[in-house]
Amino acid sequence: MKLMKTALRTVAAAAIVAGTTATAFAAEVTLTMHQFLPEQANVPRDVLEVWAKKIEEESNGRIEVEHFGSMSLGGKPPELIGQLEDGIADVVWTVAGYTPGRFPQAEVFELPFMMTNAEATSRAYWEYAEANMFDTDYKTFKPIALWVHGPGLIHSKDPIVSVADLNGVKLRAPTRVTNKMFSELGATPVGMPVPAVPEALSKGVIDATVIPWEVTGMLKVPELVTNHTTFPGASLYTTAFIFGMNKDKYDSLPDDLKAVIDNNSGADVSAWAGKIMEGADTSSYEFAKERGNNIIELSDDQVAEWKAAAASQETDWVEEMNGKGFDGQALLDQAKSLIAKYSN
């Protein structure tokens, strides 16, 4: 009888401990995270999932993040910002330029030959946005991180070496700024979100696309085209990304959970995400190289030709920004200064 009582006490104590532990680690908040790429792609896997796990761990399990990739909550990539603002998703990752004209000040980082590397430029992007955009362009949500991808390049069915080789080429570009640049360089831009690229290439809707190396493997681009035009020591373009949280959802959190989100937001997170994204370029580059694809490395003189041809894009952008009530030259100078500051 004594042994039975002892056993019952032990079981009861274990149940109390188990119940207490379960309560302590039960999720109090569930965040839905929505984005446009498959969850196994580099950024979702190596940036978004890592961020989500940190949030869960640092909140002792009180925050749970449910990841929905490939637009599985519905809608199309250009609708992600609207979904964030409406609370359909609590957290989203998207391209600023998927909503053309919505975030004009971010476009400065997408101008030709602006960026140096993704880590430095992403840190510059955050500081620039904090100074200029948090109370304007980005005021409807809470920015978590803002970054850019690694050096942009051209992937094409036929070799592209000189600017003249773009004439008549149906080319997919990601944003208003890049579409404008390629149009004025002679291509026929075709705007579309990046998940649509493989089908567009295979069906001949486009002849070429501009995307960073890191996503080409997942999209099977090296299997659909055989030419890749690179700009050694320079970046033809880059793309500005937004990783943000619904303001009402953030405001509803207790202060200690807000602190968890805050501790995983900002310039350091932005720079880390940019570095991770650019770091993933290498394996996709090697894959294309192993396939025997034609990797065209432009000479300094050839890059200079492209720079000269694209130089008017800065002047045009400044004028456009002035027309929107901004000081375009001041924004351009500030972005360049910040990129230089963090690149040294």
FIBA-790032 format. One record per residue (C-alpha): x, y, z; residue in three letters. Coordinates in nm, 3 decimals, decimal comma. Layout:
<nodes>
+---------+---------+---------+-------+
!    east !   north !      up ! domar !
+---------+---------+---------+-------+
!       X !       Y !       Z !   Ala !
...
+---------+---------+---------+-------+
</nodes>
This chain:
<nodes>
+---------+---------+---------+-------+
!    east !   north !      up ! domar !
+---------+---------+---------+-------+
!   0,000 !   0,000 !   0,000 !   Met !
!   0,284 !   0,237 !   0,092 !   Lys !
!   0,455 !   0,161 !  -0,238 !   Leu !
!   0,129 !   0,226 !  -0,427 !   Met !
!   0,082 !   0,565 !  -0,256 !   Lys !
!   0,440 !   0,658 !  -0,337 !   Thr !
!   0,389 !   0,559 !  -0,698 !   Ala !
!   0,067 !   0,760 !  -0,722 !   Leu !
!   0,239 !   1,065 !  -0,573 !   Arg !
!   0,519 !   1,026 !  -0,827 !   Thr !
!   0,273 !   1,004 !  -1,117 !   Val !
!   0,076 !   1,302 !  -0,987 !   Ala !
!   0,391 !   1,509 !  -0,945 !   Ala !
!   0,505 !   1,418 !  -1,295 !   Ala !
!   0,166 !   1,520 !  -1,432 !   Ala !
!   0,183 !   1,855 !  -1,255 !   Ile !
!   0,535 !   1,916 !  -1,387 !   Val !
!   0,432 !   1,812 !  -1,736 !   Ala !
!   0,125 !   2,035 !  -1,720 !   Gly !
!   0,328 !   2,329 !  -1,595 !   Thr !
!   0,589 !   2,279 !  -1,866 !   Thr !
!   0,327 !   2,251 !  -2,136 !   Ala !
!   0,161 !   2,570 !  -2,016 !   Thr !
!   0,492 !   2,756 !  -1,996 !   Ala !
!   0,582 !   2,665 !  -2,352 !   Phe !
!   0,238 !   2,677 !  -2,512 !   Ala !
!   0,226 !   2,923 !  -2,800 !   Ala !
!   0,039 !   3,236 !  -2,702 !   Glu !
!   0,074 !   3,400 !  -3,043 !   Val !
!   0,071 !   3,247 !  -3,388 !   Thr !
!   0,222 !   3,453 !  -3,671 !   Leu !
!   0,134 !   3,361 !  -4,029 !   Thr !
!   0,430 !   3,428 !  -4,260 !   Met !
!   0,350 !   3,447 !  -4,632 !   His !
!   0,584 !   3,475 !  -4,930 !   Gln !
!   0,609 !   3,394 !  -5,300 !   Phe !
!   0,880 !   3,126 !  -5,332 !   Leu !
!   0,873 !   2,755 !  -5,244 !   Pro !
!   0,978 !   2,700 !  -4,884 !   Glu !
!   1,283 !   2,499 !  -4,997 !   Gln !
!   1,425 !   2,795 !  -5,195 !   Ala !
!   1,732 !   2,966 !  -5,053 !   Asn !
!   1,576 !   3,274 !  -4,893 !   Val !
!   1,275 !   3,097 !  -4,738 !   Pro !
!   1,495 !   2,815 !  -4,609 !   Arg !
!   1,810 !   3,003 !  -4,504 !   Asp !
!   1,667 !   3,341 !  -4,400 !   Val !
!   1,294 !   3,330 !  -4,325 !   Leu !
!   1,292 !   2,989 !  -4,155 !   Glu !
!   1,602 !   3,075 !  -3,953 !   Val !
!   1,438 !   3,401 !  -3,844 !   Trp !
!   1,117 !   3,218 !  -3,750 !   Ala !
!   1,303 !   2,960 !  -3,538 !   Lys !
!   1,491 !   3,236 !  -3,356 !   Lys !
!   1,163 !   3,408 !  -3,277 !   Ile !
!   1,016 !   3,084 !  -3,144 !   Glu !
!   1,324 !   3,000 !  -2,937 !   Glu !
!   1,377 !   3,347 !  -2,791 !   Glu !
!   1,011 !   3,367 !  -2,692 !   Ser !
!   1,040 !   3,028 !  -2,517 !   Asn !
!   0,778 !   2,893 !  -2,754 !   Gly !
!   0,524 !   3,164 !  -2,677 !   Arg !
!   0,538 !   3,276 !  -3,042 !   Ile !
!   0,480 !   3,023 !  -3,317 !   Glu !
!   0,545 !   3,110 !  -3,681 !   Val !
!   0,347 !   2,930 !  -3,951 !   Glu !
!   0,526 !   2,958 !  -4,285 !   His !
!   0,321 !   2,967 !  -4,605 !   Phe !
!   0,531 !   2,962 !  -4,921 !   Gly !
!   0,443 !   2,986 !  -5,290 !   Ser !
!   0,146 !   3,218 !  -5,221 !   Met !
!  -0,036 !   2,929 !  -5,054 !   Ser !
!  -0,256 !   3,168 !  -4,856 !   Leu !
!  -0,392 !   3,286 !  -5,190 !   Gly !
!  -0,341 !   3,586 !  -5,413 !   Gly !
!  -0,049 !   3,686 !  -5,633 !   Lys !
!   0,293 !   3,825 !  -5,531 !   Pro !
!   0,196 !   4,190 !  -5,599 !   Pro !
!  -0,082 !   4,149 !  -5,342 !   Glu !
!   0,148 !   4,060 !  -5,051 !   Leu !
!   0,178 !   4,416 !  -4,917 !   Ile !
!  -0,200 !   4,452 !  -4,923 !   Gly !
!  -0,234 !   4,120 !  -4,740 !   Gln !
!   0,009 !   4,246 !  -4,477 !   Leu !
!  -0,180 !   4,572 !  -4,429 !   Glu !
!  -0,518 !   4,393 !  -4,416 !   Asp !
!  -0,400 !   4,130 !  -4,168 !   Gly !
!  -0,449 !   3,836 !  -4,405 !   Ile !
!  -0,085 !   3,757 !  -4,320 !   Ala !
!   0,101 !   3,875 !  -4,011 !   Asp !
!   0,445 !   3,873 !  -4,173 !   Val !
!   0,538 !   3,888 !  -4,542 !   Val !
!   0,851 !   3,886 !  -4,755 !   Trp !
!   0,815 !   4,052 !  -5,092 !   Thr !
!   0,976 !   4,267 !  -5,360 !   Val !
!   0,917 !   4,639 !  -5,312 !   Ala !
!   0,884 !   4,682 !  -5,687 !   Gly !
!   0,604 !   4,427 !  -5,721 !   Tyr !
!   0,376 !   4,723 !  -5,650 !   Thr !
!   0,518 !   4,976 !  -5,901 !   Pro !
!   0,524 !   5,334 !  -5,778 !   Gly !
!   0,414 !   5,237 !  -5,426 !   Arg !
!   0,760 !   5,269 !  -5,269 !   Phe !
!   0,943 !   5,521 !  -5,488 !   Pro !
!   1,221 !   5,606 !  -5,244 !   Gln !
!   1,339 !   5,243 !  -5,228 !   Ala !
!   1,399 !   5,245 !  -5,603 !   Glu !
!   1,729 !   5,429 !  -5,559 !   Val !
!   1,900 !   5,101 !  -5,466 !   Phe !
!   1,780 !   4,940 !  -5,789 !   Glu !
!   1,944 !   5,197 !  -6,015 !   Leu !
!   2,216 !   5,053 !  -6,240 !   Pro !
!   2,559 !   4,997 !  -6,089 !   Phe !
!   2,457 !   5,136 !  -5,747 !   Met !
!   2,531 !   4,845 !  -5,517 !   Met !
!   2,870 !   4,711 !  -5,413 !   Thr !
!   2,774 !   4,394 !  -5,229 !   Asn !
!   2,449 !   4,279 !  -5,076 !   Ala !
!   2,560 !   4,297 !  -4,712 !   Glu !
!   2,680 !   4,658 !  -4,727 !   Ala !
!   2,398 !   4,775 !  -4,952 !   Thr !
!   2,135 !   4,610 !  -4,733 !   Ser !
!   2,269 !   4,786 !  -4,425 !   Arg !
!   2,261 !   5,112 !  -4,621 !   Ala !
!   1,904 !   5,039 !  -4,734 !   Tyr !
!   1,785 !   4,996 !  -4,373 !   Trp !
!   1,950 !   5,318 !  -4,253 !   Glu !
!   1,822 !   5,511 !  -4,555 !   Tyr !
!   1,468 !   5,377 !  -4,504 !   Ala !
!   1,477 !   5,452 !  -4,132 !   Glu !
!   1,561 !   5,813 !  -4,215 !   Ala !
!   1,323 !   5,859 !  -4,507 !   Asn !
!   1,060 !   5,588 !  -4,535 !   Met !
!   0,938 !   5,459 !  -4,198 !   Phe !
!   0,703 !   5,757 !  -4,163 !   Asp !
!   0,612 !   5,771 !  -4,533 !   Thr !
!   0,640 !   5,477 !  -4,775 !   Asp !
!   0,662 !   5,208 !  -4,503 !   Tyr !
!   0,436 !   5,365 !  -4,241 !   Lys !
!   0,151 !   5,114 !  -4,288 !   Thr !
!   0,352 !   4,817 !  -4,153 !   Phe !
!   0,645 !   4,744 !  -3,924 !   Lys !
!   0,967 !   4,681 !  -4,118 !   Pro !
!   1,158 !   4,382 !  -3,983 !   Ile !
!   1,442 !   4,374 !  -4,236 !   Ala !
!   1,517 !   4,535 !  -4,571 !   Leu !
!   1,774 !   4,391 !  -4,805 !   Trp !
!   1,893 !   4,347 !  -5,162 !   Val !
!   2,026 !   4,047 !  -5,351 !   His !
!   2,374 !   3,995 !  -5,491 !   Gly !
!   2,504 !   4,132 !  -5,822 !   Pro !
!   2,239 !   4,122 !  -6,093 !   Gly !
!   2,316 !   3,959 !  -6,427 !   Leu !
!   2,148 !   3,853 !  -6,751 !   Ile !
!   2,051 !   3,495 !  -6,837 !   His !
!   1,964 !   3,454 !  -7,205 !   Ser !
!   1,901 !   3,209 !  -7,488 !   Lys !
!   2,142 !   3,395 !  -7,717 !   Asp !
!   2,470 !   3,551 !  -7,599 !   Pro !
!   2,449 !   3,913 !  -7,481 !   Ile !
!   2,780 !   4,096 !  -7,468 !   Val !
!   2,725 !   4,451 !  -7,590 !   Ser !
!   2,429 !   4,677 !  -7,522 !   Val !
!   2,332 !   4,637 !  -7,890 !   Ala !
!   2,273 !   4,266 !  -7,828 !   Asp !
!   1,964 !   4,361 !  -7,626 !   Leu !
!   1,782 !   4,496 !  -7,931 !   Asn !
!   1,447 !   4,321 !  -7,964 !   Gly !
!   1,517 !   4,075 !  -7,681 !   Val !
!   1,206 !   3,993 !  -7,477 !   Lys !
!   1,346 !   4,023 !  -7,128 !   Leu !
!   1,190 !   3,973 !  -6,787 !   Arg !
!   1,289 !   4,234 !  -6,531 !   Ala !
!   1,164 !   4,252 !  -6,171 !   Pro !
!   1,076 !   4,618 !  -6,108 !   Thr !
!   0,972 !   4,946 !  -6,265 !   Arg !
!   1,330 !   5,078 !  -6,248 !   Val !
!   1,484 !   4,774 !  -6,415 !   Thr !
!   1,210 !   4,757 !  -6,677 !   Asn !
!   1,269 !   5,121 !  -6,765 !   Lys !
!   1,645 !   5,070 !  -6,790 !   Met !
!   1,623 !   4,767 !  -7,019 !   Phe !
!   1,360 !   4,932 !  -7,235 !   Ser !
!   1,589 !   5,229 !  -7,295 !   Glu !
!   1,881 !   4,994 !  -7,363 !   Leu !
!   1,683 !   4,834 !  -7,646 !   Gly !
!   1,516 !   4,529 !  -7,493 !   Ala !
!   1,144 !   4,460 !  -7,479 !   Thr !
!   1,073 !   4,430 !  -7,106 !   Pro !
!   0,815 !   4,179 !  -6,985 !   Val !
!   0,720 !   4,229 !  -6,622 !   Gly !
!   0,635 !   3,924 !  -6,410 !   Met !
!   0,704 !   3,787 !  -6,061 !   Pro !
!   1,000 !   3,554 !  -6,043 !   Val !
!   0,798 !   3,228 !  -6,002 !   Pro !
!   0,659 !   3,280 !  -6,354 !   Ala !
!   1,005 !   3,285 !  -6,517 !   Val !
!   1,053 !   2,911 !  -6,596 !   Pro !
!   0,726 !   2,876 !  -6,783 !   Glu !
!   0,781 !   3,205 !  -6,967 !   Ala !
!   1,126 !   3,090 !  -7,083 !   Leu !
!   1,009 !   2,744 !  -7,185 !   Ser !
!   0,716 !   2,882 !  -7,386 !   Lys !
!   0,916 !   3,158 !  -7,553 !   Gly !
!   0,724 !   3,437 !  -7,383 !   Val !
!   1,066 !   3,577 !  -7,291 !   Ile !
!   1,414 !   3,526 !  -7,437 !   Asp !
!   1,605 !   3,635 !  -7,130 !   Ala !
!   1,569 !   3,721 !  -6,764 !   Thr !
!   1,759 !   3,918 !  -6,504 !   Val !
!   1,777 !   3,750 !  -6,164 !   Ile !
!   2,063 !   3,682 !  -5,921 !   Pro !
!   2,248 !   3,353 !  -5,940 !   Trp !
!   2,105 !   3,227 !  -5,611 !   Glu !
!   1,753 !   3,164 !  -5,740 !   Val !
!   1,849 !   3,023 !  -6,082 !   Thr !
!   1,890 !   2,667 !  -5,956 !   Gly !
!   1,544 !   2,649 !  -5,802 !   Met !
!   1,394 !   2,799 !  -6,120 !   Leu !
!   1,602 !   2,567 !  -6,344 !   Lys !
!   1,719 !   2,869 !  -6,545 !   Val !
!   2,056 !   2,710 !  -6,641 !   Pro !
!   1,855 !   2,427 !  -6,801 !   Glu !
!   1,633 !   2,667 !  -6,995 !   Leu !
!   1,900 !   2,907 !  -7,123 !   Val !
!   2,271 !   2,856 !  -7,183 !   Thr !
!   2,416 !   3,209 !  -7,165 !   Asn !
!   2,487 !   3,413 !  -6,853 !   His !
!   2,627 !   3,766 !  -6,882 !   Thr !
!   2,817 !   3,877 !  -6,572 !   Thr !
!   2,964 !   4,215 !  -6,480 !   Phe !
!   3,282 !   4,143 !  -6,279 !   Pro !
!   3,344 !   4,402 !  -6,011 !   Gly !
!   3,005 !   4,562 !  -6,070 !   Ala !
!   2,633 !   4,494 !  -6,044 !   Ser !
!   2,410 !   4,579 !  -6,337 !   Leu !
!   2,118 !   4,610 !  -6,096 !   Tyr !
!   1,973 !   4,471 !  -5,775 !   Thr !
!   1,627 !   4,437 !  -5,621 !   Thr !
!   1,494 !   4,588 !  -5,299 !   Ala !
!   1,308 !   4,345 !  -5,070 !   Phe !
!   1,070 !   4,408 !  -4,781 !   Ile !
!   1,028 !   4,180 !  -4,481 !   Phe !
!   0,756 !   4,333 !  -4,269 !   Gly !
!   0,498 !   4,270 !  -3,997 !   Met !
!   0,137 !   4,381 !  -3,961 !   Asn !
!   0,129 !   4,682 !  -3,727 !   Lys !
!  -0,185 !   4,580 !  -3,539 !   Asp !
!  -0,043 !   4,233 !  -3,477 !   Lys !
!   0,280 !   4,380 !  -3,345 !   Tyr !
!   0,097 !   4,634 !  -3,128 !   Asp !
!  -0,116 !   4,353 !  -2,979 !   Ser !
!   0,191 !   4,175 !  -2,837 !   Leu !
!   0,295 !   4,217 !  -2,474 !   Pro !
!   0,611 !   4,422 !  -2,428 !   Asp !
!   0,839 !   4,123 !  -2,373 !   Asp !
!   0,727 !   3,961 !  -2,701 !   Leu !
!   0,758 !   4,293 !  -2,884 !   Lys !
!   1,117 !   4,294 !  -2,759 !   Ala !
!   1,174 !   3,952 !  -2,920 !   Val !
!   1,057 !   4,090 !  -3,256 !   Ile !
!   1,260 !   4,409 !  -3,210 !   Asp !
!   1,574 !   4,213 !  -3,123 !   Asn !
!   1,537 !   4,027 !  -3,453 !   Asn !
!   1,473 !   4,335 !  -3,666 !   Ser !
!   1,687 !   4,615 !  -3,800 !   Gly !
!   2,015 !   4,689 !  -3,973 !   Ala !
!   2,203 !   4,380 !  -3,853 !   Asp !
!   1,925 !   4,145 !  -3,963 !   Val !
!   1,905 !   4,325 !  -4,298 !   Ser !
!   2,280 !   4,297 !  -4,356 !   Ala !
!   2,275 !   3,929 !  -4,252 !   Trp !
!   1,990 !   3,850 !  -4,492 !   Ala !
!   2,166 !   4,026 !  -4,779 !   Gly !
!   2,488 !   3,840 !  -4,705 !   Lys !
!   2,309 !   3,504 !  -4,691 !   Ile !
!   2,132 !   3,574 !  -5,018 !   Met !
!   2,449 !   3,673 !  -5,203 !   Glu !
!   2,635 !   3,381 !  -5,049 !   Gly !
!   2,390 !   3,144 !  -5,216 !   Ala !
!   2,503 !   3,271 !  -5,559 !   Asp !
!   2,809 !   3,045 !  -5,561 !   Thr !
!   2,640 !   2,704 !  -5,580 !   Ser !
!   2,407 !   2,811 !  -5,863 !   Ser !
!   2,699 !   2,962 !  -6,055 !   Tyr !
!   2,894 !   2,638 !  -6,015 !   Glu !
!   2,596 !   2,437 !  -6,133 !   Phe !
!   2,569 !   2,640 !  -6,454 !   Ala !
!   2,944 !   2,613 !  -6,504 !   Lys !
!   2,941 !   2,234 !  -6,457 !   Glu !
!   2,667 !   2,207 !  -6,718 !   Arg !
!   2,901 !   2,372 !  -6,966 !   Gly !
!   2,686 !   2,684 !  -7,002 !   Asn !
!   2,842 !   2,993 !  -7,158 !   Asn !
!   2,935 !   3,224 !  -6,871 !   Ile !
!   3,028 !   3,558 !  -7,023 !   Ile !
!   3,254 !   3,772 !  -6,805 !   Glu !
!   3,260 !   4,123 !  -6,946 !   Leu !
!   3,589 !   4,311 !  -6,953 !   Ser !
!   3,633 !   4,647 !  -6,783 !   Asp !
!   3,590 !   4,822 !  -7,116 !   Asp !
!   3,273 !   4,629 !  -7,190 !   Gln !
!   3,131 !   4,709 !  -6,846 !   Val !
!   3,217 !   5,074 !  -6,908 !   Ala !
!   3,001 !   5,066 !  -7,221 !   Glu !
!   2,704 !   4,941 !  -7,020 !   Trp !
!   2,763 !   5,202 !  -6,749 !   Lys !
!   2,770 !   5,481 !  -7,004 !   Ala !
!   2,453 !   5,355 !  -7,172 !   Ala !
!   2,268 !   5,334 !  -6,839 !   Ala !
!   2,399 !   5,659 !  -6,690 !   Ala !
!   2,085 !   5,858 !  -6,776 !   Ser !
!   1,879 !   5,639 !  -6,542 !   Gln !
!   2,003 !   5,830 !  -6,239 !   Glu !
!   1,915 !   6,169 !  -6,387 !   Thr !
!   1,572 !   6,044 !  -6,492 !   Asp !
!   1,502 !   5,901 !  -6,148 !   Trp !
!   1,604 !   6,225 !  -5,975 !   Val !
!   1,367 !   6,420 !  -6,197 !   Glu !
!   1,085 !   6,173 !  -6,133 !   Glu !
!   1,137 !   6,198 !  -5,758 !   Met !
!   1,142 !   6,577 !  -5,774 !   Asn !
!   0,806 !   6,556 !  -5,950 !   Gly !
!   0,671 !   6,348 !  -5,659 !   Lys !
!   0,772 !   6,615 !  -5,409 !   Gly !
!   1,099 !   6,460 !  -5,293 !   Phe !
!   1,452 !   6,594 !  -5,324 !   Asp !
!   1,570 !   6,334 !  -5,570 !   Gly !
!   1,934 !   6,437 !  -5,577 !   Gln !
!   1,956 !   6,440 !  -5,198 !   Ala !
!   1,811 !   6,087 !  -5,181 !   Leu !
!   2,051 !   5,961 !  -5,449 !   Leu !
!   2,350 !   6,121 !  -5,275 !   Asp !
!   2,244 !   5,981 !  -4,938 !   Gln !
!   2,207 !   5,628 !  -5,074 !   Ala !
!   2,546 !   5,642 !  -5,244 !   Lys !
!   2,709 !   5,780 !  -4,929 !   Ser !
!   2,563 !   5,507 !  -4,710 !   Leu !
!   2,664 !   5,232 !  -4,951 !   Ile !
!   3,019 !   5,371 !  -4,960 !   Ala !
!   3,022 !   5,400 !  -4,580 !   Lys !
!   2,935 !   5,035 !  -4,526 !   Tyr !
!   3,144 !   4,904 !  -4,816 !   Ser !
!   3,472 !   5,035 !  -4,673 !   Asn !
+---------+---------+---------+-------+
</nodes>
